Amino acid sequence: MRVGRVGTYSWQPRTDRWTWNATMFRLHGYEPEAVTPTRSLWVAHKHPDSLDHAREAVDEACRSHSTYVCEHRIVAFDGREREVVALGFPTPDTPRSSAGRRGYLIDVTPGAGEEKLDPVRPGWWSVRPIRDEEAAHHALAALDEHLHLSPEGGLALLEWLAVARARSVDAVAGGVLTALGEPWGSRHPRRALLAVVEPDLLPPPDR
């Protein structure tokens, strides 16, 4: 199992107002509500080698009111480094001028899946074995080509989606391939991924 804890957040860029769940605080090395999340705090916890990449991904998504996917490293308050995959979406039914964001931070640090998780929904993190390895392989290749995710980050993303949707990794891999294989999906890969992650949040574009 490659997936560790998953933080969730919402953010209003105009006011720099953030909401983190308890896991988001803990991934950054804090007890829940021990600090006030801000853009400056977000920047401070990015690994120096990842900061520009993460900042460019978020800033471009805010400018275009679009989805972003970004694999990078963070440094917790205690100095521990974590490998994460961040997904961010525009808040639905919000005007572009407001550009609210919400999303997930998935811990894909090697060994993270064996760590003690937050005491919520025991057993939630069980994942059925991959049976269709060819589909998984093609899905990982597509995630690499369209979203620049490493094989480790892509597999962790598939596993997390399988858990979140109570489906097999094979089914999720098939869903990713179907979405990216649509004519609009190849042109809008991040939006295609959103259709798999939260299918009720945003309808596919008609072009």
C-alpha positions as CSV (number, residue, x, y, z in Angstrom):
1,M,0.0,0.0,0.0
2,R,1.5,3.3,-1.1
3,V,-1.0,5.8,0.1
4,G,-0.7,7.3,3.6
5,R,-2.9,10.0,5.0
6,V,-5.0,12.4,2.9
7,G,-5.4,16.0,3.9
8,T,-8.2,18.2,2.6
9,Y,-8.3,22.0,2.3
10,S,-10.3,24.9,1.0
11,W,-8.8,28.3,0.1
12,Q,-10.1,31.7,-0.8
13,P,-7.1,33.5,-2.6
14,R,-8.6,36.9,-2.4
15,T,-8.7,36.9,1.4
16,D,-6.1,34.1,2.0
17,R,-8.6,32.3,4.1
18,W,-7.8,28.6,4.4
19,T,-9.6,25.6,6.0
20,W,-7.6,22.5,6.8
21,N,-8.8,19.2,8.1
22,A,-6.9,17.6,11.0
23,T,-4.9,15.4,8.7
24,M,-3.7,18.4,6.7
25,F,-2.3,20.0,9.9
26,R,-0.6,16.7,10.9
27,L,1.0,16.2,7.5
28,H,2.7,19.6,8.1
29,G,3.8,18.6,11.6
30,Y,1.2,20.4,13.7
31,E,-1.6,19.5,16.0
32,P,-5.0,20.5,14.5
33,E,-5.7,24.2,14.8
34,A,-2.2,24.9,16.3
35,V,-1.4,27.4,13.6
36,T,-3.4,29.5,11.2
37,P,-3.0,28.3,7.6
38,T,-1.9,31.0,5.2
39,R,-0.3,31.2,1.7
40,S,3.0,32.1,3.5
41,L,2.8,29.0,5.6
42,W,2.0,26.9,2.5
43,V,5.1,28.3,0.8
44,A,7.3,27.8,3.9
45,H,6.6,24.0,4.0
46,K,7.4,23.4,0.3
47,H,10.8,21.7,-0.2
48,P,13.1,24.2,-1.9
49,D,13.5,21.9,-4.9
50,S,9.7,21.7,-5.3
51,L,8.6,25.3,-4.5
52,D,8.7,26.8,-8.0
53,H,6.9,23.8,-9.5
54,A,4.1,23.8,-6.9
55,R,3.7,27.6,-7.0
56,E,3.5,27.7,-10.8
57,A,0.9,24.9,-10.8
58,V,-1.3,26.6,-8.3
59,D,-0.9,30.1,-9.8
60,E,-1.7,28.9,-13.3
61,A,-4.8,27.0,-12.0
62,C,-6.0,30.2,-10.2
63,R,-5.5,32.3,-13.3
64,S,-7.3,29.9,-15.6
65,H,-9.9,28.8,-13.0
66,S,-8.9,25.2,-13.6
67,T,-7.8,22.0,-12.0
68,Y,-4.2,21.3,-11.0
69,V,-2.3,18.1,-10.1
70,C,1.2,18.5,-8.7
71,E,3.6,15.9,-7.3
72,H,6.1,17.4,-5.0
73,R,7.8,17.3,-1.6
74,I,6.9,19.2,1.6
75,V,8.9,19.7,4.8
76,A,7.0,19.3,8.0
77,F,7.6,21.4,11.1
78,D,9.8,18.8,12.6
79,G,12.0,18.7,9.5
80,R,10.6,15.5,8.1
81,E,10.2,15.4,4.3
82,R,7.1,13.9,2.7
83,E,6.3,13.1,-0.9
84,V,2.8,14.2,-1.8
85,V,0.4,14.5,-4.7
86,A,-1.8,17.6,-4.5
87,L,-5.1,18.0,-6.4
88,G,-6.9,21.3,-6.5
89,F,-10.2,22.2,-8.0
90,P,-12.2,25.4,-8.5
91,T,-15.0,25.7,-6.0
92,P,-18.2,25.0,-8.0
93,D,-20.6,27.8,-8.7
94,T,-18.0,30.5,-7.9
95,P,-17.3,33.4,-10.2
96,R,-13.8,33.6,-11.7
97,S,-13.2,36.8,-9.8
98,S,-13.5,34.8,-6.5
99,A,-11.7,31.7,-7.7
100,G,-12.1,29.7,-4.5
101,R,-10.2,26.4,-4.4
102,R,-10.6,23.1,-2.7
103,G,-8.6,19.9,-2.9
104,Y,-6.6,17.1,-1.4
105,L,-3.0,16.4,-0.3
106,I,-2.2,12.7,-0.7
107,D,0.8,11.4,1.3
108,V,2.7,9.1,-1.0
109,T,6.0,8.9,1.0
110,P,7.5,5.4,0.8
111,G,6.2,3.5,3.8
112,A,3.4,6.0,4.5
113,G,0.8,3.3,4.0
114,E,2.2,1.4,7.0
115,E,2.0,4.4,9.3
116,K,-0.6,4.7,12.0
117,L,-3.5,6.6,10.4
118,D,-6.0,9.0,11.9
119,P,-8.6,7.0,14.0
120,V,-11.4,7.5,11.4
121,R,-13.3,4.7,9.7
122,P,-11.1,1.8,10.7
123,G,-10.3,-0.5,7.8
124,W,-11.1,2.2,5.2
125,W,-7.6,1.9,3.7
126,S,-7.9,-1.7,2.5
127,V,-7.3,-1.9,-1.3
128,R,-8.1,-5.0,-3.4
129,P,-5.2,-6.4,-5.3
130,I,-4.6,-5.3,-8.9
131,R,-5.8,-8.0,-11.3
132,D,-5.7,-6.3,-14.6
133,E,-2.0,-5.2,-14.7
134,E,-2.2,-4.2,-18.3
135,A,-5.0,-1.6,-17.6
136,A,-3.0,-0.3,-14.6
137,H,0.1,0.0,-16.7
138,H,-1.6,1.9,-19.4
139,A,-3.3,4.2,-16.8
140,L,0.1,4.9,-15.2
141,A,1.6,5.7,-18.6
142,A,-1.3,8.1,-19.4
143,L,-1.0,9.8,-16.0
144,D,2.8,10.3,-16.7
145,E,2.1,11.6,-20.3
146,H,-0.7,14.0,-19.5
147,L,-0.1,14.9,-15.8
148,H,3.6,14.3,-15.4
149,L,3.1,11.9,-12.4
150,S,5.8,9.4,-11.6
151,P,4.9,5.7,-11.5
152,E,4.9,5.8,-7.7
153,G,2.8,9.0,-7.6
154,G,0.4,7.7,-10.3
155,L,-0.1,4.3,-8.5
156,A,-0.7,6.1,-5.2
157,L,-3.3,8.3,-6.9
158,L,-5.1,5.2,-8.3
159,E,-5.0,3.5,-5.0
160,W,-6.5,6.5,-3.2
161,L,-9.2,6.9,-5.8
162,A,-10.0,3.2,-5.4
163,V,-10.4,3.7,-1.6
164,A,-12.3,6.9,-1.9
165,R,-14.8,5.4,-4.5
166,A,-14.9,2.0,-2.9
167,R,-13.8,0.4,-6.1
168,S,-11.0,-1.8,-7.3
169,V,-7.8,-0.2,-8.6
170,D,-8.6,-2.0,-11.9
171,A,-11.9,-0.2,-12.2
172,V,-10.3,3.2,-11.4
173,A,-7.6,2.6,-13.9
174,G,-10.2,1.8,-16.5
175,G,-12.1,5.0,-15.6
176,V,-8.9,7.1,-16.0
177,L,-8.2,5.6,-19.4
178,T,-11.8,6.1,-20.5
179,A,-11.8,9.8,-19.4
180,L,-8.4,10.6,-21.0
181,G,-9.4,8.7,-24.1
182,E,-12.4,10.9,-24.8
183,P,-11.7,13.6,-27.4
184,W,-12.1,16.3,-24.8
185,G,-10.1,14.3,-22.2
186,S,-6.9,14.4,-24.2
187,R,-7.2,18.2,-24.6
188,H,-8.2,18.7,-20.9
189,P,-6.4,16.0,-18.9
190,R,-6.7,17.7,-15.6
191,R,-10.4,18.2,-16.1
192,A,-10.7,14.6,-17.2
193,L,-9.1,13.5,-13.9
194,L,-11.6,15.7,-12.0
195,A,-14.4,13.8,-13.8
196,V,-13.0,10.6,-12.2
197,V,-12.2,12.0,-8.8
198,E,-15.4,13.9,-8.3
199,P,-17.8,13.1,-11.2
200,D,-20.7,15.1,-9.7
201,L,-18.6,18.2,-9.3
202,L,-18.0,19.3,-12.8
203,P,-19.6,18.1,-16.1
204,P,-17.3,17.3,-19.1
205,P,-16.8,20.1,-21.5
206,D,-18.8,19.9,-24.8
207,R,-15.8,20.5,-27.0
